Amino acid sequence: MAYLGRQPIVGNYQVLDALTATTTATYALTKNSVAVYPQTPANCIVSLNGVIQAPYDSYTISGSNIVFASALTASDSIDFITVLGDVLNVGTVSDGTITTAKLADSSVSLAKLTATGTPSSSTFLRGDNSWQEAGGTSIINTWYLTSDLNPVPTLNTNVLITAFTEYTSAPYAKVGSSMSNSSGIWTFPETGIYKISSTLQFEEYGNAYSGKNGIIIDVTTNNSTYTTADTKYNWLDGSAGGACHCFVDLDLIIDVTDTSNVKVKFFYLSQATTILNGGSANSSKITFEKIGNT
């Protein structure tokens, strides 16, 4: 509210320290031995000898002193002095003084929260004071080997797989943002816990090769040094000749705490096949699924 003239000091009721009357008219006002500065005489209730005194007529205020209209005597009794603040305004509340009971229901809005992240209809406030996505998968995308590769059975070494194409039409569903593949290095679209499901389909026809075939997943956490996170092999026996096939499946759960540093690569090893199938829905493929928050 607005005031004409000087605005009253805002505060609560204070019963001041006891005073002992002497042969003077001026007395220092304190609360717990700390000086108190009433705004005006009208902000005070003063009892002298059992009688409430009239402000301005019976006493005035000078800084932190009360000045009676005339000097008192040792036989007088200053019963009490109470100082009032502006009773229409609570002013600035002291830190740590508001209890839960003082808050009205629904009085704290989202704007008053310091949580990280973005509040929305699909997020919740987690115990670490961050907005996180609620249940459900926010990212799923599947990629297939763009075309057939031709392993050299006698090479017997890990070969980086670089060329994948994302499925963007039925029957494969896509949810959320896509992975990024650059020359065989995969970058995640956002942080989180991901499940990687990979399948490689090897084929041999008529050469009677036998040996192991496999998939290898390497991971870096610093965008530099890669280590093998998991490996899976399967055996193909081509000794009988004719058409032979070998499937290798490998799943991996990975915690992507930083999309700039946590990345993956996929390799194949083939000792017994001359074709790594690609180019169709029935070929080699990889699915990335975000299953939780880091």
N, C-alpha and C positions, 0 to 999 in steps of 0.2 A: 504494500500500500504506500501511497505518497504522503509526505509530511510537509507542512509549512514551517519554515525555519529549520532549526537543527533537529535531525532525527534522533530519537531516543536510543540509548545504548541497548543492545539486545542482550538478554541474559536471563538467568533463572532467579528464584528467590534465594537470598542469602541472609542468614541470621549472623550478624557480625560478632566479633569477639566482645566479651563483656568489658564495660568501662566503669571506672571508679571516679565518682564525682570529686572534684577539688575546687579550690577557689579560682577557677578560670572558666571562660566561656568556650574555649576551643579544645577539641579532642580529636585525636587521630583515629581514623576508621580502618580496621583491619579484619581480615578473615584468615584464620590460621596464621596470624602474624604477618600476613601479606597485605600491603596497602590496597584499599578499595576506593574506587572513584565513582560515586553516584553521579548520574547525569544531572539531576535537579533535586531540589528538596522534595518535590512531589513524588520522586521515586523511592522515598524512604518512609518507613513507619517508625516513629520514635515514641517510646513510652518513658516518661519522667515522673517519678513519684506516683506511679499507678495511673497516670493520665496521658492519653495519646495527645501529642503535641501537633499544633497546626503548622504545616510547612510554610516557609517564608516569614510568617508572623513570629513563630516561636523559635525558629532556627533557620539557618541557611547552610549551603554546602560550598566549601571552597577547596577545590581539588579533592584530596583524600581526607579533608577535615570537616567536622560538623562544628558550626559556630552557633551557640545558643544566643538568644536575644540579650541575655544578661548573664553575668558570671554566676556559676553555681557555688554551692557551699559543700563542705564535707558531709553535711547532714542530708543532702539530696541523694536520690537513688535513680541512676540511669538503668531502668529495668531491662530494656532491650532495644536494639536498632535492627530493623530488617530493611534490606535494599531490594527493590524490585527492578527487573529488567522490563523490556517491552513485552507484556504478557500476550500480545496479539501475534507475535512472531517468534519462532523458536531459534532463528538465527542459524549460524553454522554449527552443525553438530560435531562434537568432539570425536576423534578417531576411536573406533572400537567400542562405541556406546550403543549402537543399534543392535538389538537382539532379534532373533527370528520372529518372536511373537509380535514385534512392532511392525513387521512387514505385512502389508495386505496381500491376499492371494492375487497372483498374476501381476504383481507390481514390478517384477524384474523382467525387462524385455531382452531380446537377443542382442540388441545394441549395447547392453551393459556387460556382456560377457567378453572375456579376453581370449577365448579359445581360438586356436589356429584352424585353418580350413574354412570351408564355406557351408553355412547352414542351408539346408534345402529339404524338400519332401523325401529325398532319398538318403539323407545322412542322419547320423545320431551323434550325440555328445559322449565321447568315450571318457573313461576314468582319467586319462592323461591330459584332459582339457583340450581335446582336438576333435573336430568334426570329421567323422569317418562314414564311409558308405555302409548302408545297412546290408542285411543278408541278400544273397543273390550274386550272380556273376556279372561283372561290369565289362569284361573284355573276353571275347573268344574269337579267334580267327585261325583258319586252317590254310596251309600252303602245300602245294604239290610240286614234285620235281618237274621242272618245265619240260624236259625231254629226256630220252634214254641216255645213259652214260655207258661207256664201254670200258669196264675195268680190265686191267691186265693181270691175269691170275698169277703170273710168276713174279709180279712186282712186290707183293706181300708188304705193303706199307699203307699208312693212313693217308687218305686223300680228302682234301677239303671239298665240301659240296657247296657250290656258290649260286646255282641258278634255281630259284623257286618262284612260283607264281601263286598269288593268293586266290582262293575260291571266293567268288563274289555273287554267286547265284545258286538257286536251289539245286540239289537238296541240302547244300551246306549253308548253315546259318552263321552270320557274323554279328557280333555284339561289340559295340564300343570302338575304340581306336585300334589301328592296325600296328603290327610289328613293322620294323624297318630292317631290310636286308641289304647290306652293301658289301659286295664281293665276299659273301659268306659270313660276314660279321653281323649278328642280329642285335638290334637295339630295342629296348622295351619302351612302350609309349608313356608309362607312368610307373611309379614305385608300387610295390605290393608283393604278395606271395603268388607265384605262378606255378602251374602244373604244365610241364612240357610232355606231350605224348608223340612219340616218333615211330614211324614204321618204314623200313626199307625192304623193297622186294627185289630179290636177286633172281636171275634166270640164266640157265645154261642149257645148251642144246647140241648134243651130238659129239662133244669133245671129251667126254668121260673124265672131266676134272672132278676132284674131290678135295674138300678142305673147309676151313671155317670162313664165315662171312659175318661182318658185324657193323655196328654203329657206335661211334664214339662222340661224346659231348664234352667239349672243353668250355671252361668258364673263366672270365677275368673279373676281378673286383676293383681293378685300378686302371682299366682301359689300356693295359699294356701286357702284363704277364698272364698267360693262360695256363691253366692246369686242367687235367682230365677229371671231370666230376663223376662220370659213370661210363661204363662200357658194357655192351651186350653182344654175344656171338651166338651163331647157330651153325650147325654142321650140314654141309650139302654133300651127298654121296652120288656122284655122277658116273660111277663105274659101270652101270648097266647101259649107259648111253641114252639117247632120246632126250625128250624135254624134261628138265628138272627145275624146280623152283625152291627158293628158300626165303622165308620171311623172318625179319628180326625186329622185335618191338622193344622200345626202351622208354620208360617214363622217368621224369626227374622233377622234384619239387625244388624251386629256387627262390631265395629271398632277394628281391631287387630293392635295395635300399637307396640306390643312386643310379638313375638312368644314364648318366654320363660315364659311369665307371663299370657297372655290372652288365656284361654282355656275354653272348654264347656263340660257339661255332659247332658245326656238325661235320663229322668225317665218316667215311666208310672205309672198310677194309674187305678185300675180296681175294680169297685164295683159290676159288673154284668156279667162278662165273665170268661170263664175258658181257653180260648186260645187267645194268641197274635200271629197273623199269621206271619210266617217267612219262609225263604227257597226258595223263588221264586220271579219272577219279579212282581207278583201281590200282594206281601206281604208288610209289613212295610218297609219303606225306608227313607233315608235322602240324600239330595243333597246339596253340598257346592259349591257356586259360588262366585268367586272374581269379584266384580262389579266396583271397583275403588281403588284408592290409598289413604292411610291414610293421 
